Amino acid sequence: MEPRESWAALAAGGVAGVCVDLILFPLDTVKTRLQSPQGFRKAGGFRGIYAGVPSTAIGSFPNAAAFFITYENVKSVLPHGSSSYLSPATHMVAASLGEVVACLIRVPSEVVKQRAQVSPSSSTLRILSHTLCHEGIQGLYRGYKSTVLREIPFSLVQFPLWESLKDLWSWKQGHVVDSWQSAVCGAFAGGFAAAVTTPLDVAKTRIMLAKAGSSNASGNVLAALGGIWRTQGLSGLFAGVVPRMAAISLGGFIFLGTYEKTRQLLL
C-alpha cells in the first residue's frame, strides 16, 4: 500500500468516525441506558441525551483512523479480489486486526462516555478524574477484552458482508459502486451484524458500568452473559437491540459512505 493510500485511509476513516459518532450520539445514549443494570429511567431516561459527548468527540477521529489504516494495510498484503475464494477470509482478518488496534483508543473513550450517559449530572471531566483516581489507568481499560470480543464478531459479519454486497452490486451494474451505493451496503451489513452481536454489547455495557469490586468489574464476559440470562432471560440479552440496530444501520450508511467518498476525493 502506497503512503498516499495510507494517509487517505487514515484521514477518511477519521472523518467518517467523527461524522457518525456525533450524528448518532443520542441513539447511542438511549441504547446504553436501556442496557444499564439500574434501568432506563434511573439511568437518565431521555434527559441529558448528549451526556458524554466530549469523550466521543475526542476519541472518534483517532479511533476510526486507526481502524481503517490497519484494515486497508492488512487487506493490501493478504490475498484478495472479487474472484478469490479467500476474499471473505482476508476481510475478516483485516477487520479483526483493525478492531484490536482501534480498541486501544476506543475503550477509554467509551468507558468515560457510557458512565457519563448513565450519570448525566456528572461532567465528562469529573468522571474521567474519578475513574483515574479510584481505578487508575486500568479503570479506563475496563471492558477492553469484552469490547474486542464484541467488535471482532461484529466485524467478522459486517465487513465481509459489506465487501460482498459491493462486489455483487458492481457485477450487476458493470462498474464499481458509487459512494452512496457503498453506504446502502454498509447500512444492511451493519444492521445485520448489530442484531446478532447485541448480547455481547449488553455484556460489555454491564462490565463498563459495574462498580469497582463487583463481579462484573472483573471483565468476565461469559459470567456477565450468564448473570444477565439468569436475571432477565432473552429479553435482557437483547436489551436495546432496536436502537442498536437503528443506530448501526444508519451509522453503517454514514460511516462507510463517508469513508468511501472522502477516500475517493483524497485519491
TAPEDA-V580320 format. One record per residue. N is the residue number from 0. RES is the residue in three letters. PSI is psi in degrees with one decimal (999 if undefined). Layout:
n | res | psi
N | RES | PSI
N | RES | PSI
This chain:
n | res | psi
0 | MET | 128.2
1 | GLU | 153.7
2 | PRO | -38.5
3 | ARG | -40.4
4 | GLU | -38.0
5 | SER | -45.2
6 | TRP | -36.8
7 | ALA | -41.7
8 | ALA | -41.2
9 | LEU | -49.5
10 | ALA | -44.1
11 | ALA | -40.3
12 | GLY | -42.4
13 | GLY | -45.9
14 | VAL | -45.0
15 | ALA | -41.4
16 | GLY | -45.0
17 | VAL | -45.7
18 | CYS | -52.1
19 | VAL | -40.7
20 | ASP | -40.4
21 | LEU | -36.3
22 | ILE | -39.6
23 | LEU | 11.2
24 | PHE | -43.6
25 | PRO | -41.2
26 | LEU | -37.5
27 | ASP | -37.8
28 | THR | -45.6
29 | VAL | -43.7
30 | LYS | -45.1
31 | THR | -42.1
32 | ARG | -31.0
33 | LEU | -32.2
34 | GLN | -11.7
35 | SER | 138.9
36 | PRO | -22.0
37 | GLN | -7.3
38 | GLY | 157.6
39 | PHE | -49.0
40 | ARG | -47.0
41 | LYS | -26.9
42 | ALA | -6.5
43 | GLY | -15.3
44 | GLY | -129.5
45 | PHE | 9.1
46 | ARG | 148.1
47 | GLY | 49.7
48 | ILE | -18.6
49 | TYR | 15.8
50 | ALA | 129.7
51 | GLY | 0.6
52 | VAL | -31.2
53 | PRO | -39.0
54 | SER | -42.3
55 | THR | -42.3
56 | ALA | -37.7
57 | ILE | -39.2
58 | GLY | -19.6
59 | SER | -50.5
60 | PHE | -55.8
61 | PRO | -32.0
62 | ASN | -54.5
63 | ALA | -36.0
64 | ALA | -42.9
65 | ALA | -39.9
66 | PHE | -52.8
67 | PHE | -33.5
68 | ILE | -34.3
69 | THR | -47.0
70 | TYR | -50.1
71 | GLU | -38.5
72 | ASN | -42.4
73 | VAL | -42.2
74 | LYS | -34.0
75 | SER | -24.0
76 | VAL | -8.4
77 | LEU | 157.0
78 | PRO | 130.6
79 | HIS | 175.5
80 | GLY | 148.1
81 | SER | -24.1
82 | SER | -6.6
83 | SER | 133.9
84 | TYR | -13.9
85 | LEU | -8.7
86 | SER | -49.1
87 | PRO | -39.4
88 | ALA | -38.1
89 | THR | -46.3
90 | HIS | -35.7
91 | MET | -47.0
92 | VAL | -45.3
93 | ALA | -44.0
94 | ALA | -39.7
95 | SER | -45.3
96 | LEU | -36.3
97 | GLY | -41.2
98 | GLU | -40.1
99 | VAL | -42.9
100 | VAL | -47.7
101 | ALA | -33.3
102 | CYS | -20.3
103 | LEU | -28.1
104 | ILE | -38.7
105 | ARG | -41.5
106 | VAL | -50.6
107 | PRO | -41.5
108 | SER | -41.5
109 | GLU | -33.7
110 | VAL | -49.1
111 | VAL | -42.6
112 | LYS | -47.5
113 | GLN | -35.1
114 | ARG | -34.8
115 | ALA | -33.9
116 | GLN | -32.0
117 | VAL | 1.2
118 | SER | 66.3
119 | PRO | -15.2
120 | SER | -14.8
121 | SER | 140.2
122 | SER | 160.3
123 | THR | -42.4
124 | LEU | -39.9
125 | ARG | -41.5
126 | ILE | -40.5
127 | LEU | -48.4
128 | SER | -36.8
129 | HIS | -42.6
130 | THR | -45.8
131 | LEU | -38.5
132 | CYS | -42.1
133 | HIS | -24.1
134 | GLU | -11.0
135 | GLY | -170.1
136 | ILE | -36.1
137 | GLN | -24.7
138 | GLY | -33.4
139 | LEU | -20.8
140 | TYR | 15.1
141 | ARG | 124.0
142 | GLY | 7.4
143 | TYR | -48.1
144 | LYS | -43.7
145 | SER | -32.0
146 | THR | -45.1
147 | VAL | -41.4
148 | LEU | -20.9
149 | ARG | -44.6
150 | GLU | -35.6
151 | ILE | -50.3
152 | PRO | -37.3
153 | PHE | -48.6
154 | SER | -31.6
155 | LEU | -27.3
156 | VAL | -50.1
157 | GLN | -52.4
158 | PHE | -43.4
159 | PRO | -37.1
160 | LEU | -43.5
161 | TRP | -48.9
162 | GLU | -38.7
163 | SER | -41.8
164 | LEU | -38.9
165 | LYS | -43.2
166 | ASP | -42.5
167 | LEU | -45.1
168 | TRP | -40.8
169 | SER | -43.2
170 | TRP | -42.0
171 | LYS | -38.2
172 | GLN | -7.1
173 | GLY | 8.0
174 | HIS | 165.0
175 | VAL | 141.7
176 | VAL | 148.8
177 | ASP | 169.6
178 | SER | -34.7
179 | TRP | -32.8
180 | GLN | -37.7
181 | SER | -36.3
182 | ALA | -40.9
183 | VAL | -44.2
184 | CYS | -38.7
185 | GLY | -37.0
186 | ALA | -45.8
187 | PHE | -46.1
188 | ALA | -41.3
189 | GLY | -43.7
190 | GLY | -42.8
191 | PHE | -45.2
192 | ALA | -36.7
193 | ALA | -42.2
194 | ALA | -46.8
195 | VAL | -17.2
196 | THR | 10.6
197 | THR | -43.4
198 | PRO | -39.0
199 | LEU | -34.0
200 | ASP | -40.3
201 | VAL | -44.9
202 | ALA | -42.2
203 | LYS | -42.8
204 | THR | -44.7
205 | ARG | -39.4
206 | ILE | -43.2
207 | MET | -32.3
208 | LEU | -8.7
209 | ALA | 144.8
210 | LYS | 144.1
211 | ALA | 132.5
212 | GLY | -14.2
213 | SER | 167.8
214 | SER | -39.4
215 | ASN | -24.0
216 | ALA | -17.7
217 | SER | -19.8
218 | GLY | 11.3
219 | ASN | 108.8
220 | VAL | -44.5
221 | LEU | -38.8
222 | ALA | -39.8
223 | ALA | -43.9
224 | LEU | -41.8
225 | GLY | -40.7
226 | GLY | -41.0
227 | ILE | -42.0
228 | TRP | -42.4
229 | ARG | -38.4
230 | THR | -31.2
231 | GLN | -8.9
232 | GLY | -155.7
233 | LEU | -36.8
234 | SER | -33.1
235 | GLY | -40.6
236 | LEU | -28.4
237 | PHE | 25.5
238 | ALA | 132.8
239 | GLY | 12.6
240 | VAL | -35.9
241 | VAL | -52.9
242 | PRO | -30.4
243 | ARG | -45.9
244 | MET | -42.7
245 | ALA | -46.8
246 | ALA | -42.8
247 | ILE | -31.0
248 | SER | -49.7
249 | LEU | -38.2
250 | GLY | -41.2
251 | GLY | -38.9
252 | PHE | -50.2
253 | ILE | -47.6
254 | PHE | -55.1
255 | LEU | -32.1
256 | GLY | -45.2
257 | THR | -40.2
258 | TYR | -49.5
259 | GLU | -45.2
260 | LYS | -46.5
261 | THR | -42.0
262 | ARG | -39.4
263 | GLN | -41.0
264 | LEU | -38.1
265 | LEU | -27.1
266 | LEU | 999
